[in-house]
Each structure stands twice: as C-alpha cells, then as structure tokens.
Amino acid sequence: MELETKPTSSTNEDRISPTTVKSVITKYFNTDQFDDYIFEYMANMILEDNPDNAYDLVNIIGDYFTDQIRYNDDEILVICKEILINLISLGFKSERKAIIAQRLTNQ
C-alpha cells in the first residue's frame, strides 16, 4: 500500500504572520540572547512544520532554550505549551494530515 498525505486545512501562513509568531516566541528569550534573524528563523520553522502539540514544538525550537542552560526539559515543555496556546489564540492551527491508503496493483 502506498500512503499519501493531504492537508485538511489551509496553511498557517494564511492565518498568522511570521512577525506575529516571532513576537510570541521572543517573550520567552532574552532579547540579547540571539540576533533578530534567529527569531525570524524560529518563527518560520514553526509555521512550516506546523506542530500538533507542545512536544512537536519542543522538537522544533527546544534546543534554543538550552543555549544558556537556563531551562531544564520540564520547563522547556511548559514554555512550549504556553507558546502554542498563545499562537492558537492568535489563529495558529496544527496541520493534521489525513492518511489515505491506496491499493497497489501487481503488474
């Protein structure tokens, strides 16, 4: 069987801007910790990867929180939950994908 994924909704880029995502995530960092382009990069990764939950968000941006060994893993998860809640309140939606199985024929 061949699996194909199809998004079930429009993209987050249509609903929320990278600048908005950046403004949410920068609240959780010291502004002098990274250059501005790093925050823009994180915002674009979030929009592109469309995390379904806080664990997905940890996989996307969690390493940036460990940069100065300021937070432990549990604190990073709590912060990512807060970020995701804030993003959802601003229009962010996870990109749930429907998996469709197609039957392969023997040729």
C-alpha positions in Angstrom: 0.0 0.0 0.0 1.2 3.5 -0.8 0.5 6.2 1.7 -0.4 9.7 0.7 -1.0 12.7 3.0 -3.3 15.5 2.3 -3.6 18.6 4.5 -7.1 19.1 5.9 -6.9 22.9 6.2 -5.2 26.0 4.8 -1.7 26.8 5.8 -0.8 28.8 8.9 1.0 31.3 6.7 -2.5 32.3 5.5 -3.8 32.7 9.1 -0.8 34.1 11.1 2.3 36.1 10.0 5.9 35.2 10.9 6.1 38.6 12.6 3.3 37.6 15.0 4.9 34.2 15.7 8.2 36.0 16.3 6.6 38.4 18.8 5.1 35.5 20.8 8.4 33.5 21.0 10.6 36.4 21.8 8.8 36.9 25.1 10.5 33.7 26.3 14.0 34.7 25.5 16.4 37.5 26.5 16.4 39.8 23.5 20.2 39.9 23.5 20.4 36.1 23.5 20.1 35.8 19.8 20.3 38.0 16.7 16.9 39.0 15.3 17.3 36.7 12.3 17.4 33.7 14.6 13.9 34.6 16.0 12.7 35.0 12.4 14.1 31.6 11.5 12.3 30.0 14.5 9.0 31.6 13.6 9.3 30.4 10.0 10.2 26.9 11.2 7.1 26.8 13.4 4.9 28.0 10.5 6.4 25.5 8.1 6.5 22.5 10.4 3.0 23.1 12.0 3.5 21.4 15.4 0.4 19.5 16.6 1.3 19.8 20.2 3.9 21.1 22.7 6.1 18.1 22.2 6.4 18.8 18.5 7.2 22.4 19.3 10.0 21.3 21.7 11.4 19.3 18.8 11.4 22.4 16.6 12.7 25.1 18.9 13.6 23.3 22.2 17.3 23.5 21.5 17.3 27.3 21.5 16.1 27.2 25.1 19.1 25.1 26.2 21.5 27.6 24.7 22.4 29.2 28.0 21.4 26.2 30.1 18.7 28.3 31.6 15.8 25.8 31.5 15.5 22.1 32.1 13.5 19.8 29.9 10.3 20.1 32.0 10.5 23.9 32.0 11.0 23.9 28.2 7.9 21.7 27.7 5.8 24.1 29.9 7.1 27.1 27.9 6.3 25.4 24.6 2.8 24.7 25.8 2.4 28.4 26.7 3.7 29.4 23.3 1.4 27.0 21.5 -1.6 28.2 23.5 -0.7 31.8 22.6 -0.3 31.0 18.9 -3.6 29.1 18.8 -5.4 32.1 20.4 -3.9 34.2 17.5 -5.2 31.9 14.8 -2.5 29.2 14.5 -3.8 25.7 13.7 -2.0 22.5 13.6 -1.8 20.8 10.3 -3.4 17.5 10.9 -3.0 15.3 7.9 -5.3 12.6 6.8 -3.5 9.5 5.7 -5.0 7.8 2.7 -4.0 4.3 1.8 -4.1 3.3 -1.8 -4.0 -0.2 -3.1 -1.1 -1.1 -5.2 -1.7 -3.5 -8.1 0.7 -6.2 -9.1 2.0 -5.6 -12.6 
